[in-house]
Amino acid sequence: MKVALTVAALSLFQPAHSWYPLECCSNEDCEPVTDAVEVPGGYRTHGVFIPLDKVRPSQDGGFHWCHRGNTVLCFFAPLSG
């Protein structure tokens, strides 16, 4: 029981960057977004258009982006369907 509680407690403190691919962020430039909307040809968030070729499936069902300024490295969206 103690081991299970320790594992559960550690999972609460798992860094958000843990599943982002290194080629997207190098553990520095990714974050969840709440204002993403699907538009023709891609998505828009924070006033920036993200084309479909930058979109990857999200591992947690939310939207995330990896960026440096307004340069989008990767964008994660929930799988549809």
PDB file of N, CA, C and O in Angstrom:
ATOM      1  N   MET A   1       0.821  -1.193   0.000  1.00  0.00           N
ATOM      2  CA  MET A   1       0.000   0.000   0.000  1.00  0.00           C
ATOM      3  C   MET A   1       0.867   1.259   0.000  1.00  0.00           C
ATOM      4  O   MET A   1       0.567   2.220  -0.708  1.00  0.00           O
ATOM      5  N   LYS A   2       1.941   1.254   0.793  1.00  0.00           N
ATOM      6  CA  LYS A   2       2.818   2.415   0.870  1.00  0.00           C
ATOM      7  C   LYS A   2       3.460   2.716  -0.487  1.00  0.00           C
ATOM      8  O   LYS A   2       3.602   3.881  -0.856  1.00  0.00           O
ATOM      9  N   VAL A   3       3.849   1.676  -1.231  1.00  0.00           N
ATOM     10  CA  VAL A   3       4.452   1.860  -2.551  1.00  0.00           C
ATOM     11  C   VAL A   3       3.445   2.490  -3.502  1.00  0.00           C
ATOM     12  O   VAL A   3       3.787   3.410  -4.245  1.00  0.00           O
ATOM     13  N   ALA A   4       2.194   1.999  -3.489  1.00  0.00           N
ATOM     14  CA  ALA A   4       1.164   2.543  -4.373  1.00  0.00           C
ATOM     15  C   ALA A   4       0.914   4.014  -4.080  1.00  0.00           C
ATOM     16  O   ALA A   4       0.740   4.809  -5.004  1.00  0.00           O
ATOM     17  N   LEU A   5       0.894   4.380  -2.817  1.00  0.00           N
ATOM     18  CA  LEU A   5       0.690   5.788  -2.467  1.00  0.00           C
ATOM     19  C   LEU A   5       1.859   6.648  -2.910  1.00  0.00           C
ATOM     20  O   LEU A   5       1.669   7.775  -3.366  1.00  0.00           O
ATOM     21  N   THR A   6       3.070   6.119  -2.777  1.00  0.00           N
ATOM     22  CA  THR A   6       4.244   6.862  -3.206  1.00  0.00           C
ATOM     23  C   THR A   6       4.218   7.085  -4.714  1.00  0.00           C
ATOM     24  O   THR A   6       4.505   8.189  -5.177  1.00  0.00           O
ATOM     25  N   VAL A   7       3.880   6.060  -5.483  1.00  0.00           N
ATOM     26  CA  VAL A   7       3.792   6.188  -6.939  1.00  0.00           C
ATOM     27  C   VAL A   7       2.718   7.196  -7.306  1.00  0.00           C
ATOM     28  O   VAL A   7       2.936   8.036  -8.178  1.00  0.00           O
ATOM     29  N   ALA A   8       1.560   7.129  -6.658  1.00  0.00           N
ATOM     30  CA  ALA A   8       0.482   8.080  -6.933  1.00  0.00           C
ATOM     31  C   ALA A   8       0.913   9.501  -6.598  1.00  0.00           C
ATOM     32  O   ALA A   8       0.636  10.430  -7.358  1.00  0.00           O
ATOM     33  N   ALA A   9       1.584   9.677  -5.473  1.00  0.00           N
ATOM     34  CA  ALA A   9       2.045  11.005  -5.078  1.00  0.00           C
ATOM     35  C   ALA A   9       3.073  11.541  -6.071  1.00  0.00           C
ATOM     36  O   ALA A   9       3.026  12.719  -6.426  1.00  0.00           O
ATOM     37  N   LEU A  10       3.990  10.706  -6.521  1.00  0.00           N
ATOM     38  CA  LEU A  10       4.990  11.147  -7.485  1.00  0.00           C
ATOM     39  C   LEU A  10       4.356  11.538  -8.812  1.00  0.00           C
ATOM     40  O   LEU A  10       4.813  12.481  -9.458  1.00  0.00           O
ATOM     41  N   SER A  11       3.314  10.830  -9.227  1.00  0.00           N
ATOM     42  CA  SER A  11       2.675  11.147 -10.493  1.00  0.00           C
ATOM     43  C   SER A  11       2.010  12.518 -10.462  1.00  0.00           C
ATOM     44  O   SER A  11       1.847  13.150 -11.505  1.00  0.00           O
ATOM     45  N   LEU A  12       1.625  12.983  -9.274  1.00  0.00           N
ATOM     46  CA  LEU A  12       1.040  14.314  -9.155  1.00  0.00           C
ATOM     47  C   LEU A  12       2.061  15.399  -9.453  1.00  0.00           C
ATOM     48  O   LEU A  12       1.700  16.495  -9.884  1.00  0.00           O
ATOM     49  N   PHE A  13       3.325  15.101  -9.227  1.00  0.00           N
ATOM     50  CA  PHE A  13       4.378  16.084  -9.417  1.00  0.00           C
ATOM     51  C   PHE A  13       5.165  15.861 -10.704  1.00  0.00           C
ATOM     52  O   PHE A  13       6.233  16.443 -10.888  1.00  0.00           O
ATOM     53  N   GLN A  14       4.646  15.029 -11.584  1.00  0.00           N
ATOM     54  CA  GLN A  14       5.307  14.768 -12.860  1.00  0.00           C
ATOM     55  C   GLN A  14       5.311  16.056 -13.683  1.00  0.00           C
ATOM     56  O   GLN A  14       4.256  16.665 -13.861  1.00  0.00           O
ATOM     57  N   PRO A  15       6.452  16.483 -14.183  1.00  0.00           N
ATOM     58  CA  PRO A  15       6.487  17.733 -14.926  1.00  0.00           C
ATOM     59  C   PRO A  15       5.655  17.666 -16.200  1.00  0.00           C
ATOM     60  O   PRO A  15       5.570  16.618 -16.840  1.00  0.00           O
ATOM     61  N   ALA A  16       5.048  18.781 -16.561  1.00  0.00           N
ATOM     62  CA  ALA A  16       4.202  18.833 -17.756  1.00  0.00           C
ATOM     63  C   ALA A  16       4.989  18.497 -19.013  1.00  0.00           C
ATOM     64  O   ALA A  16       4.427  17.970 -19.973  1.00  0.00           O
ATOM     65  N   HIS A  17       6.268  18.793 -19.017  1.00  0.00           N
ATOM     66  CA  HIS A  17       7.077  18.546 -20.208  1.00  0.00           C
ATOM     67  C   HIS A  17       7.391  17.075 -20.428  1.00  0.00           C
ATOM     68  O   HIS A  17       8.005  16.734 -21.439  1.00  0.00           O
ATOM     69  N   SER A  18       7.002  16.212 -19.537  1.00  0.00           N
ATOM     70  CA  SER A  18       7.449  14.830 -19.592  1.00  0.00           C
ATOM     71  C   SER A  18       7.090  14.116 -20.888  1.00  0.00           C
ATOM     72  O   SER A  18       7.829  13.223 -21.303  1.00  0.00           O
ATOM     73  N   TRP A  19       5.996  14.469 -21.543  1.00  0.00           N
ATOM     74  CA  TRP A  19       5.635  13.756 -22.766  1.00  0.00           C
ATOM     75  C   TRP A  19       5.881  14.554 -24.039  1.00  0.00           C
ATOM     76  O   TRP A  19       5.671  14.029 -25.133  1.00  0.00           O
ATOM     77  N   TYR A  20       6.306  15.772 -23.934  1.00  0.00           N
ATOM     78  CA  TYR A  20       6.594  16.546 -25.135  1.00  0.00           C
ATOM     79  C   TYR A  20       7.878  16.024 -25.776  1.00  0.00           C
ATOM     80  O   TYR A  20       8.876  15.829 -25.082  1.00  0.00           O
ATOM     81  N   PRO A  21       7.866  15.795 -27.091  1.00  0.00           N
ATOM     82  CA  PRO A  21       9.088  15.325 -27.758  1.00  0.00           C
ATOM     83  C   PRO A  21      10.204  16.374 -27.673  1.00  0.00           C
ATOM     84  O   PRO A  21       9.944  17.576 -27.735  1.00  0.00           O
ATOM     85  N   LEU A  22      11.419  15.914 -27.535  1.00  0.00           N
ATOM     86  CA  LEU A  22      12.556  16.836 -27.426  1.00  0.00           C
ATOM     87  C   LEU A  22      12.693  17.741 -28.647  1.00  0.00           C
ATOM     88  O   LEU A  22      13.112  18.892 -28.519  1.00  0.00           O
ATOM     89  N   GLU A  23      12.346  17.233 -29.826  1.00  0.00           N
ATOM     90  CA  GLU A  23      12.487  18.075 -31.017  1.00  0.00           C
ATOM     91  C   GLU A  23      11.498  19.242 -31.008  1.00  0.00           C
ATOM     92  O   GLU A  23      11.641  20.187 -31.785  1.00  0.00           O
ATOM     93  N   CYS A  24      10.503  19.174 -30.133  1.00  0.00           N
ATOM     94  CA  CYS A  24       9.530  20.264 -30.054  1.00  0.00           C
ATOM     95  C   CYS A  24       9.925  21.333 -29.053  1.00  0.00           C
ATOM     96  O   CYS A  24       9.639  22.513 -29.258  1.00  0.00           O
ATOM     97  N   CYS A  25      10.585  20.929 -27.959  1.00  0.00           N
ATOM     98  CA  CYS A  25      10.735  21.927 -26.905  1.00  0.00           C
ATOM     99  C   CYS A  25      12.014  21.864 -26.095  1.00  0.00           C
ATOM    100  O   CYS A  25      12.340  22.842 -25.423  1.00  0.00           O
ATOM    101  N   SER A  26      12.737  20.798 -26.120  1.00  0.00           N
ATOM    102  CA  SER A  26      13.921  20.668 -25.271  1.00  0.00           C
ATOM    103  C   SER A  26      13.595  20.977 -23.811  1.00  0.00           C
ATOM    104  O   SER A  26      14.419  21.542 -23.093  1.00  0.00           O
ATOM    105  N   ASN A  27      12.397  20.608 -23.380  1.00  0.00           N
ATOM    106  CA  ASN A  27      11.928  20.801 -22.002  1.00  0.00           C
ATOM    107  C   ASN A  27      11.823  22.261 -21.571  1.00  0.00           C
ATOM    108  O   ASN A  27      11.904  22.551 -20.377  1.00  0.00           O
ATOM    109  N   GLU A  28      11.645  23.184 -22.509  1.00  0.00           N
ATOM    110  CA  GLU A  28      11.602  24.595 -22.138  1.00  0.00           C
ATOM    111  C   GLU A  28      10.449  25.381 -22.735  1.00  0.00           C
ATOM    112  O   GLU A  28       9.981  26.327 -22.102  1.00  0.00           O
ATOM    113  N   ASP A  29       9.982  25.047 -23.889  1.00  0.00           N
ATOM    114  CA  ASP A  29       9.126  25.957 -24.647  1.00  0.00           C
ATOM    115  C   ASP A  29       7.687  25.481 -24.850  1.00  0.00           C
ATOM    116  O   ASP A  29       6.989  26.025 -25.706  1.00  0.00           O
ATOM    117  N   CYS A  30       7.223  24.494 -24.098  1.00  0.00           N
ATOM    118  CA  CYS A  30       5.877  23.970 -24.292  1.00  0.00           C
ATOM    119  C   CYS A  30       4.982  24.324 -23.117  1.00  0.00           C
ATOM    120  O   CYS A  30       5.431  24.416 -21.975  1.00  0.00           O
ATOM    121  N   GLU A  31       3.700  24.520 -23.423  1.00  0.00           N
ATOM    122  CA  GLU A  31       2.735  24.822 -22.380  1.00  0.00           C
ATOM    123  C   GLU A  31       1.321  24.521 -22.867  1.00  0.00           C
ATOM    124  O   GLU A  31       1.058  24.549 -24.069  1.00  0.00           O
ATOM    125  N   PRO A  32       0.409  24.234 -21.935  1.00  0.00           N
ATOM    126  CA  PRO A  32      -0.992  24.049 -22.310  1.00  0.00           C
ATOM    127  C   PRO A  32      -1.595  25.388 -22.749  1.00  0.00           C
ATOM    128  O   PRO A  32      -1.167  26.447 -22.290  1.00  0.00           O
ATOM    129  N   VAL A  33      -2.581  25.331 -23.630  1.00  0.00           N
ATOM    130  CA  VAL A  33      -3.330  26.525 -24.034  1.00  0.00           C
ATOM    131  C   VAL A  33      -4.819  26.244 -23.894  1.00  0.00           C
ATOM    132  O   VAL A  33      -5.265  25.111 -24.081  1.00  0.00           O
ATOM    133  N   THR A  34      -5.575  27.264 -23.569  1.00  0.00           N
ATOM    134  CA  THR A  34      -7.019  27.098 -23.387  1.00  0.00           C
ATOM    135  C   THR A  34      -7.828  27.852 -24.429  1.00  0.00           C
ATOM    136  O   THR A  34      -9.052  27.721 -24.469  1.00  0.00           O
ATOM    137  N   ASP A  35      -7.173  28.635 -25.269  1.00  0.00           N
ATOM    138  CA  ASP A  35      -7.923  29.438 -26.235  1.00  0.00           C
ATOM    139  C   ASP A  35      -7.770  28.952 -27.678  1.00  0.00           C
ATOM    140  O   ASP A  35      -8.064  29.708 -28.605  1.00  0.00           O
ATOM    141  N   ALA A  36      -7.320  27.717 -27.893  1.00  0.00           N
ATOM    142  CA  ALA A  36      -7.129  27.202 -29.249  1.00  0.00           C
ATOM    143  C   ALA A  36      -8.471  26.944 -29.925  1.00  0.00           C
ATOM    144  O   ALA A  36      -9.394  26.409 -29.310  1.00  0.00           O
ATOM    145  N   VAL A  37      -8.569  27.326 -31.186  1.00  0.00           N
ATOM    146  CA  VAL A  37      -9.766  27.056 -31.983  1.00  0.00           C
ATOM    147  C   VAL A  37      -9.343  26.472 -33.326  1.00  0.00           C
ATOM    148  O   VAL A  37      -8.321  26.853 -33.898  1.00  0.00           O
ATOM    149  N   GLU A  38     -10.148  25.545 -33.808  1.00  0.00           N
ATOM    150  CA  GLU A  38      -9.883  24.973 -35.125  1.00  0.00           C
ATOM    151  C   GLU A  38     -10.383  25.943 -36.185  1.00  0.00           C
ATOM    152  O   GLU A  38     -11.502  26.451 -36.103  1.00  0.00           O
ATOM    153  N   VAL A  39      -9.549  26.189 -37.170  1.00  0.00           N
ATOM    154  CA  VAL A  39      -9.881  27.069 -38.293  1.00  0.00           C
ATOM    155  C   VAL A  39      -9.513  26.328 -39.573  1.00  0.00           C
ATOM    156  O   VAL A  39      -8.783  25.339 -39.515  1.00  0.00           O
ATOM    157  N   PRO A  40     -10.003  26.785 -40.735  1.00  0.00           N
ATOM    158  CA  PRO A  40      -9.626  26.099 -41.977  1.00  0.00           C
ATOM    159  C   PRO A  40      -8.109  25.993 -42.130  1.00  0.00           C
ATOM    160  O   PRO A  40      -7.403  27.000 -42.084  1.00  0.00           O
ATOM    161  N   GLY A  41      -7.621  24.785 -42.310  1.00  0.00           N
ATOM    162  CA  GLY A  41      -6.202  24.548 -42.531  1.00  0.00           C
ATOM    163  C   GLY A  41      -5.357  24.411 -41.288  1.00  0.00           C
ATOM    164  O   GLY A  41      -4.143  24.237 -41.395  1.00  0.00           O
ATOM    165  N   GLY A  42      -5.963  24.484 -40.091  1.00  0.00           N
ATOM    166  CA  GLY A  42      -5.169  24.347 -38.882  1.00  0.00           C
ATOM    167  C   GLY A  42      -5.892  24.827 -37.637  1.00  0.00           C
ATOM    168  O   GLY A  42      -7.092  24.609 -37.468  1.00  0.00           O
ATOM    169  N   TYR A  43      -5.140  25.479 -36.777  1.00  0.00           N
ATOM    170  CA  TYR A  43      -5.661  25.998 -35.504  1.00  0.00           C
ATOM    171  C   TYR A  43      -5.134  27.403 -35.299  1.00  0.00           C
ATOM    172  O   TYR A  43      -4.170  27.825 -35.937  1.00  0.00           O
ATOM    173  N   ARG A  44      -5.790  28.123 -34.389  1.00  0.00           N
ATOM    174  CA  ARG A  44      -5.334  29.453 -34.006  1.00  0.00           C
ATOM    175  C   ARG A  44      -5.332  29.531 -32.483  1.00  0.00           C
ATOM    176  O   ARG A  44      -6.293  29.134 -31.824  1.00  0.00           O
ATOM    177  N   THR A  45      -4.241  30.047 -31.941  1.00  0.00           N
ATOM    178  CA  THR A  45      -4.144  30.294 -30.496  1.00  0.00           C
ATOM    179  C   THR A  45      -3.256  31.504 -30.276  1.00  0.00           C
ATOM    180  O   THR A  45      -2.283  31.707 -31.002  1.00  0.00           O
ATOM    181  N   HIS A  46      -3.581  32.294 -29.294  1.00  0.00           N
ATOM    182  CA  HIS A  46      -2.810  33.494 -28.963  1.00  0.00           C
ATOM    183  C   HIS A  46      -2.576  34.373 -30.193  1.00  0.00           C
ATOM    184  O   HIS A  46      -1.542  35.033 -30.297  1.00  0.00           O
ATOM    185  N   GLY A  47      -3.539  34.382 -31.129  1.00  0.00           N
ATOM    186  CA  GLY A  47      -3.417  35.189 -32.335  1.00  0.00           C
ATOM    187  C   GLY A  47      -2.473  34.630 -33.373  1.00  0.00           C
ATOM    188  O   GLY A  47      -2.166  35.309 -34.354  1.00  0.00           O
ATOM    189  N   VAL A  48      -2.003  33.402 -33.183  1.00  0.00           N
ATOM    190  CA  VAL A  48      -1.046  32.779 -34.103  1.00  0.00           C
ATOM    191  C   VAL A  48      -1.734  31.626 -34.832  1.00  0.00           C
ATOM    192  O   VAL A  48      -2.413  30.814 -34.204  1.00  0.00           O
ATOM    193  N   PHE A  49      -1.563  31.551 -36.155  1.00  0.00           N
ATOM    194  CA  PHE A  49      -2.088  30.436 -36.947  1.00  0.00           C
ATOM    195  C   PHE A  49      -1.095  29.290 -36.929  1.00  0.00           C
ATOM    196  O   PHE A  49       0.101  29.488 -37.142  1.00  0.00           O
ATOM    197  N   ILE A  50      -1.606  28.069 -36.669  1.00  0.00           N
ATOM    198  CA  ILE A  50      -0.767  26.869 -36.677  1.00  0.00           C
ATOM    199  C   ILE A  50      -1.274  25.958 -37.794  1.00  0.00           C
ATOM    200  O   ILE A  50      -2.386  25.438 -37.702  1.00  0.00           O
ATOM    201  N   PRO A  51      -0.477  25.757 -38.845  1.00  0.00           N
ATOM    202  CA  PRO A  51      -0.913  24.894 -39.946  1.00  0.00           C
ATOM    203  C   PRO A  51      -0.953  23.428 -39.520  1.00  0.00           C
ATOM    204  O   PRO A  51      -0.278  23.022 -38.574  1.00  0.00           O
ATOM    205  N   LEU A  52      -1.749  22.654 -40.232  1.00  0.00           N
ATOM    206  CA  LEU A  52      -1.948  21.248 -39.883  1.00  0.00           C
ATOM    207  C   LEU A  52      -0.649  20.451 -39.833  1.00  0.00           C
ATOM    208  O   LEU A  52      -0.569  19.472 -39.091  1.00  0.00           O
ATOM    209  N   ASP A  53       0.371  20.841 -40.599  1.00  0.00           N
ATOM    210  CA  ASP A  53       1.617  20.062 -40.579  1.00  0.00           C
ATOM    211  C   ASP A  53       2.383  20.212 -39.261  1.00  0.00           C
ATOM    212  O   ASP A  53       3.337  19.471 -39.024  1.00  0.00           O
ATOM    213  N   LYS A  54       1.992  21.137 -38.415  1.00  0.00           N
ATOM    214  CA  LYS A  54       2.602  21.287 -37.088  1.00  0.00           C
ATOM    215  C   LYS A  54       1.781  20.600 -35.993  1.00  0.00           C
ATOM    216  O   LYS A  54       2.193  20.569 -34.834  1.00  0.00           O
ATOM    217  N   VAL A  55       0.616  20.047 -36.363  1.00  0.00           N
ATOM    218  CA  VAL A  55      -0.309  19.486 -35.372  1.00  0.00           C
ATOM    219  C   VAL A  55      -0.002  18.016 -35.119  1.00  0.00           C
ATOM    220  O   VAL A  55       0.163  17.230 -36.052  1.00  0.00           O
ATOM    221  N   ARG A  56       0.072  17.662 -33.842  1.00  0.00           N
ATOM    222  CA  ARG A  56       0.296  16.281 -33.398  1.00  0.00           C
ATOM    223  C   ARG A  56      -0.799  15.912 -32.405  1.00  0.00           C
ATOM    224  O   ARG A  56      -1.426  16.797 -31.822  1.00  0.00           O
ATOM    225  N   PRO A  57      -1.039  14.617 -32.205  1.00  0.00           N
ATOM    226  CA  PRO A  57      -2.057  14.233 -31.211  1.00  0.00           C
ATOM    227  C   PRO A  57      -1.587  14.529 -29.784  1.00  0.00           C
ATOM    228  O   PRO A  57      -0.443  14.258 -29.420  1.00  0.00           O
ATOM    229  N   SER A  58      -2.491  15.085 -28.999  1.00  0.00           N
ATOM    230  CA  SER A  58      -2.208  15.373 -27.595  1.00  0.00           C
ATOM    231  C   SER A  58      -2.286  14.092 -26.787  1.00  0.00           C
ATOM    232  O   SER A  58      -3.136  13.239 -27.045  1.00  0.00           O
ATOM    233  N   GLN A  59      -1.413  13.957 -25.822  1.00  0.00           N
ATOM    234  CA  GLN A  59      -1.430  12.756 -24.984  1.00  0.00           C
ATOM    235  C   GLN A  59      -2.328  12.893 -23.773  1.00  0.00           C
ATOM    236  O   GLN A  59      -2.572  11.909 -23.074  1.00  0.00           O
ATOM    237  N   ASP A  60      -2.828  14.096 -23.508  1.00  0.00           N
ATOM    238  CA  ASP A  60      -3.691  14.266 -22.342  1.00  0.00           C
ATOM    239  C   ASP A  60      -5.080  14.814 -22.688  1.00  0.00           C
ATOM    240  O   ASP A  60      -5.847  15.166 -21.792  1.00  0.00           O
ATOM    241  N   GLY A  61      -5.404  14.886 -23.984  1.00  0.00           N
ATOM    242  CA  GLY A  61      -6.723  15.352 -24.396  1.00  0.00           C
ATOM    243  C   GLY A  61      -6.876  16.865 -24.403  1.00  0.00           C
ATOM    244  O   GLY A  61      -7.969  17.370 -24.660  1.00  0.00           O
ATOM    245  N   GLY A  62      -5.802  17.599 -24.126  1.00  0.00           N
ATOM    246  CA  GLY A  62      -5.858  19.055 -24.137  1.00  0.00           C
ATOM    247  C   GLY A  62      -5.039  19.630 -25.274  1.00  0.00           C
ATOM    248  O   GLY A  62      -4.380  18.902 -26.017  1.00  0.00           O
ATOM    249  N   PHE A  63      -5.092  20.944 -25.399  1.00  0.00           N
ATOM    250  CA  PHE A  63      -4.277  21.649 -26.387  1.00  0.00           C
ATOM    251  C   PHE A  63      -2.988  22.128 -25.730  1.00  0.00           C
ATOM    252  O   PHE A  63      -2.992  22.577 -24.584  1.00  0.00           O
ATOM    253  N   HIS A  64      -1.887  22.027 -26.468  1.00  0.00           N
ATOM    254  CA  HIS A  64      -0.584  22.482 -25.996  1.00  0.00           C
ATOM    255  C   HIS A  64       0.164  23.038 -27.194  1.00  0.00           C
ATOM    256  O   HIS A  64      -0.058  22.615 -28.328  1.00  0.00           O
ATOM    257  N   TRP A  65       1.044  23.980 -26.938  1.00  0.00           N
ATOM    258  CA  TRP A  65       1.926  24.420 -28.009  1.00  0.00           C
ATOM    259  C   TRP A  65       3.343  24.567 -27.508  1.00  0.00           C
ATOM    260  O   TRP A  65       3.590  24.864 -26.340  1.00  0.00           O
ATOM    261  N   CYS A  66       4.257  24.350 -28.418  1.00  0.00           N
ATOM    262  CA  CYS A  66       5.679  24.524 -28.157  1.00  0.00           C
ATOM    263  C   CYS A  66       6.113  25.658 -29.083  1.00  0.00           C
ATOM    264  O   CYS A  66       5.967  25.561 -30.301  1.00  0.00           O
ATOM    265  N   HIS A  67       6.637  26.717 -28.510  1.00  0.00           N
ATOM    266  CA  HIS A  67       6.938  27.892 -29.319  1.00  0.00           C
ATOM    267  C   HIS A  67       8.091  28.678 -28.727  1.00  0.00           C
ATOM    268  O   HIS A  67       8.416  28.567 -27.545  1.00  0.00           O
ATOM    269  N   ARG A  68       8.682  29.457 -29.575  1.00  0.00           N
ATOM    270  CA  ARG A  68       9.657  30.471 -29.161  1.00  0.00           C
ATOM    271  C   ARG A  68       9.147  31.764 -29.768  1.00  0.00           C
ATOM    272  O   ARG A  68       9.238  31.976 -30.977  1.00  0.00           O
ATOM    273  N   GLY A  69       8.617  32.618 -28.925  1.00  0.00           N
ATOM    274  CA  GLY A  69       7.953  33.822 -29.431  1.00  0.00           C
ATOM    275  C   GLY A  69       6.717  33.400 -30.213  1.00  0.00           C
ATOM    276  O   GLY A  69       5.903  32.624 -29.714  1.00  0.00           O
ATOM    277  N   ASN A  70       6.571  33.896 -31.417  1.00  0.00           N
ATOM    278  CA  ASN A  70       5.452  33.486 -32.272  1.00  0.00           C
ATOM    279  C   ASN A  70       5.832  32.392 -33.262  1.00  0.00           C
ATOM    280  O   ASN A  70       5.054  32.079 -34.163  1.00  0.00           O
ATOM    281  N   THR A  71       7.017  31.810 -33.108  1.00  0.00           N
ATOM    282  CA  THR A  71       7.429  30.694 -33.965  1.00  0.00           C
ATOM    283  C   THR A  71       6.967  29.400 -33.300  1.00  0.00           C
ATOM    284  O   THR A  71       7.451  29.034 -32.228  1.00  0.00           O
ATOM    285  N   VAL A  72       6.023  28.708 -33.950  1.00  0.00           N
ATOM    286  CA  VAL A  72       5.465  27.481 -33.401  1.00  0.00           C
ATOM    287  C   VAL A  72       6.332  26.301 -33.836  1.00  0.00           C
ATOM    288  O   VAL A  72       6.541  26.073 -35.028  1.00  0.00           O
ATOM    289  N   LEU A  73       6.827  25.561 -32.856  1.00  0.00           N
ATOM    290  CA  LEU A  73       7.638  24.372 -33.128  1.00  0.00           C
ATOM    291  C   LEU A  73       6.744  23.156 -33.287  1.00  0.00           C
ATOM    292  O   LEU A  73       6.933  22.368 -34.214  1.00  0.00           O
ATOM    293  N   CYS A  74       5.774  22.990 -32.398  1.00  0.00           N
ATOM    294  CA  CYS A  74       4.810  21.884 -32.446  1.00  0.00           C
ATOM    295  C   CYS A  74       3.520  22.345 -31.784  1.00  0.00           C
ATOM    296  O   CYS A  74       3.525  23.231 -30.929  1.00  0.00           O
ATOM    297  N   PHE A  75       2.425  21.738 -32.189  1.00  0.00           N
ATOM    298  CA  PHE A  75       1.130  22.028 -31.595  1.00  0.00           C
ATOM    299  C   PHE A  75       0.439  20.690 -31.360  1.00  0.00           C
ATOM    300  O   PHE A  75       0.444  19.827 -32.237  1.00  0.00           O
ATOM    301  N   PHE A  76      -0.147  20.514 -30.197  1.00  0.00           N
ATOM    302  CA  PHE A  76      -0.814  19.267 -29.839  1.00  0.00           C
ATOM    303  C   PHE A  76      -2.300  19.527 -29.658  1.00  0.00           C
ATOM    304  O   PHE A  76      -2.698  20.446 -28.942  1.00  0.00           O
ATOM    305  N   ALA A  77      -3.115  18.711 -30.312  1.00  0.00           N
ATOM    306  CA  ALA A  77      -4.563  18.844 -30.239  1.00  0.00           C
ATOM    307  C   ALA A  77      -5.180  17.489 -29.898  1.00  0.00           C
ATOM    308  O   ALA A  77      -4.614  16.446 -30.224  1.00  0.00           O
ATOM    309  N   PRO A  78      -6.345  17.508 -29.238  1.00  0.00           N
ATOM    310  CA  PRO A  78      -7.021  16.238 -28.945  1.00  0.00           C
ATOM    311  C   PRO A  78      -7.390  15.516 -30.236  1.00  0.00           C
ATOM    312  O   PRO A  78      -7.729  16.143 -31.240  1.00  0.00           O
ATOM    313  N   LEU A  79      -7.320  14.196 -30.193  1.00  0.00           N
ATOM    314  CA  LEU A  79      -7.741  13.423 -31.360  1.00  0.00           C
ATOM    315  C   LEU A  79      -9.245  13.543 -31.524  1.00  0.00           C
ATOM    316  O   LEU A  79      -9.987  13.439 -30.547  1.00  0.00           O
ATOM    317  N   SER A  80      -9.696  13.760 -32.738  1.00  0.00           N
ATOM    318  CA  SER A  80     -11.134  13.838 -32.980  1.00  0.00           C
ATOM    319  C   SER A  80     -11.656  12.466 -33.392  1.00  0.00           C
ATOM    320  O   SER A  80     -10.922  11.620 -33.904  1.00  0.00           O
ATOM    321  N   GLY A  81     -12.945  12.280 -33.151  1.00  0.00           N
ATOM    322  CA  GLY A  81     -13.571  11.039 -33.582  1.00  0.00           C
ATOM    323  C   GLY A  81     -13.617  10.067 -32.511  1.00  0.00           C
ATOM    324  O   GLY A  81     -14.116   8.958 -32.705  1.00  0.00           O
TER     325      GLY A  81
END
